[in-house]
Amino acid sequence: MKKIDAFVDDVYQGVGGNKEEIQELKLEMKNHLLEAVYELKLEGKSEKEAIKIAIERFGGEKEMRSVIGQLFKAQKIFAKWVLNLAVICLITTVTVFGVIWAMEEQNSHENSIVATNIFDVLEGKETISEDMEEEIKDYIQETDQISKVKIFNVKDVKRESENYSSIFEYVKKAKPNYQYQRAVWAPEWLLVDFFPYGNGDSEWYVDMETRHFSSFMTLVLFVGVAVYATLFTIWATVNAYHHKRLNIGWILAFALLNVIGYLIYFLVGKRKLGI
């Protein structure tokens, strides 16, 4: 059966991939050919004729080499595509999360500056004039995240303090000495939140309502990491399958430990090979 061995070797000549997997596939092909030869010989064919017919039924050397080459190429392309997609997803997630985080930090710093500027305008004043209102309004309009500002005279707060447990309760129910409100960009699909930002001194209490993307930022992080982890697990599982080492333990390691799990898998493989 040297002709069958030669045929199988020629078919897999130059095929890239895992050596162990290729050897198993070669053995499987050889067994199929031997079975076909045995059946043909039972039909009365000579061994030479049986081998020739069996090989022809398999498609011939050139056709089989092309099919097998395309198969291994498709496997490599799929694995590479999944890994690239996982990396792109991770980079995109980290980038979007980082940009939103930086923007939130910048807005927080800007809110503090606006509050300080408003207190500078109010300092030493008992009432809020029209000029002061315009100046405060200008400070708010210089931002794109402050949607509302309320200003309370602390003397009024002290006067009414016996009716409220805290200044925060007073702010919720009392009429402000000055209020300015405007619409800011807040599309629903970005899961925008509006949180209060309050500060005060011995004369005035300033309460601002500011826009935040914290919910969207959290969603981006969790969804992005989940998609990345899933794609990475698929890639690692496909690789383990090609190396004939796939089992439930490695799948769990890839899913739970991600890169660390694959590193352990890689090191264990090297140790088994004695590298």
N, C-alpha and C positions, 0 to 999 in steps of 0.2 A: 504493500500500500504506500510505497514511497511517493507515487505520483500524487496521491491525496495530500500527503504531508507537504510536498512541494507546492501544490495548488494553494493550500491554506496559508503557507508562509508567503507566497507571492501576493495573495490578496491583502494580507495585513502588512506588507512591506511598506515602510515609510509612514505608517499611521501613527500620529502622535496621540498621547494619552497615557493613562495609568498602565504600567507594564503588567501588573497583576490582573487587571481587568481584561487587557488584550489577550493574555495567555488563557484566561478562562473562556473568552469568546472563541478563540482559535480551537480550543478543545471541544467546545460545544458544536462548532461547525464541522469539525472532523468527525465527531460522533454521528451527526446527521448524515454526512456523506457515507460513512461506513454502513449505517442502517440501510440507506438507499441502495448501496452496492450489494448488500446481503439479499435484499428483496429482489433485485434484478437477477442475481445469480440463481435464486429459487425459480425464477421464471424461465431459466434455461440460458441466460446470457453468460458469455465468458467473463472472466474477471476484468480483462482489458476493456471489453465492450461496456460492462457494467459501470466501471470507473468513468469512462468517457460520457456515458449517458447521464450519470449522477451529477457530474460537473456541469454538463450542459443544462440540466434541469435547474441547477443552482443559479444559472445566469451567466456563467463564464467568468473568467478571471477579471477582465477589464471592467465589466459591469459591476461585479461584486466589490471590487476595489473602490469604484466611484461611490457606490451606495454607502459603504462602510466609512469612507473618508468624509462624506457629507454628514453622516450620523454623528461622528465624533466632533466634527466642526460645529454642528448645530448645538451639541451639548456644551461645548466650550463657549460659544456665543451666548447661549442662554445664561450660563453661570456668570459670565462676565457682565452681561446686561443687568442681571439682578444685583450684583455687587456694586456696579456703577450707580444704579438707581438708588441703592441704599445709602451710598456715600453722598450723592447729590441731595437726598432727602435730609440727611443729618446736617450737612453744611447749610442748606436752606433754612432748616429749623433753628440752628444756632444763630445764623445771621439775622433772621426776622426777630427772634427773641432778643438778641443783643441790641438791635436798632430800637425796638419798642422800649426796652429797659433803659437805654440811654436817653430816649425821648422823655420817659417818665421822670427820670432823675433831673433832666434839664427843666421840665415843667415844675417840679417840686422846688427847685432852686429859684425859678422865676416867680413862683407864688410867694415865696419868702420875701423876695425883693419888692414885689408889688405891695405886699402887706406893710413892709417897712416904709415905703414911699407914702402910702396912705396915712400911716401914723405920723409921718413928718408933716403932712398937710394939716392933720387934725391937732397937732401939738399946741397946747395953750389956748385952744378955741373952745368956747362953750356951745356954740351953734355952728351949723354948716351952711355957709353962704353959697350963692349960685356959682361964684367963681371956683370955690372949693369943690363943688359938685362936678363941674366941668373938668377940673384937674384930675379928680378921682376917676371920672369916666374915661379920660384919655389913658390913664395907666391901665385900666381894664382892657381897653380896646387895643392896646399894644400887644396883648397876648391873644392866643387862639384857643385857650383851654379854660379860662374863667368865664362861667356863664352867668353868675349872679354874685352880687355883693350887698350885704346889709350892714349898716353901721348903727350901733346903739350907744347912747350916752350912759356911761357907767353910773352917773348920779341917779338916773331913772331906775337902773337895775337895783341899786342899793335901796331906793325908796320902795321898790316892790319886792324886795328880797324875802320878806316874811311870807309872801304868797307862793314862793317857788323854792324847790329844794336845791336848785343849782342854776347857774347862769345859762347853762345849755337848755334847761327847761324853759327859762324865761325867753331865750332867743327864739325858740320854736313857736311860742304863743304871742309874744309881744309885737307891737308895731314898731319897725325900725325908724330911727331919725332920718335915715337916708337909705334908699334902695335903688339899685340899678340892675337890670336884667336884660340879657340878649341871647340870641340863638347861636350856638357854636356847632361846628361840624361834628355830627355824631350819628353815623349810619348804623342801623340796627344790626347789620351783619357783622359789625366789629364788636358787638356785645359791650357797648360803651357803658361805663358806670359814672355816676356823679357823686362825689364825696364832699362833705363839708371841710373847710379849712378855717379854723377860728383862732383868733389871738386877741389879746387885750392888754391894756395898761390901766393906770389909775383913773383915766379920763374917758377912754373909749374902748368899745369892743367891736372888732371887725370880724364878720362871718362871711366867708366866700364859698361858693360852690364851684368845684373844679372837675373837669372831665378827666377820666382815667381809662386806660386800656388794659388794666390788670387781668380782667377775666379773659379777654382775647389772648393776651400774652400767655396765660396759663394753659389755655386750650391749644395754642400753637405748640407749646413745649410738649405737652402730653401726647397729642396726636402725632406730632412729628417724630418723637422718640419711639412711639408705638409702631409706626409704619417702618421706621428704620430698623428696629429690632426684629420685626417680622421678616423683612426682606433679607436681613443678614442671616437670620435663622434658616431661611429657605436656601440661601447660597451655601451656607456651611453644611446643611443637610445633603444637598446635591453633591457636594464635594466628598462627603463621607460615604455616600452611596457609590460614587465612582471608584472610591478606594476600597470598596467592599468591607467597610468598617462601621456601617451604619447600625445603630441600635438605639433603643429608647433612652438609654443613659446619655448618649452623646446629644441626642435631640434636646433633652432637658438641659444639658450643660450649655448648648448654644442658645437656647431660649432664655435661660435664667442668668447666665454669666456673660453672654455676648462675646466680645473679643477675647476676654480672659478664658472663656470656655473653649474657644477655637484654638487659643494658644496652648492650652493643656492638651487638647486633642493632637495638635501638631507635635508637641514634645513627646507625648506617649508614642506616636507613630515613629518618630526618629529613634526612640529607645528600642522599639521592637525590631527595627531594621538594623540596629547596632551602629547607627551613625554617630 
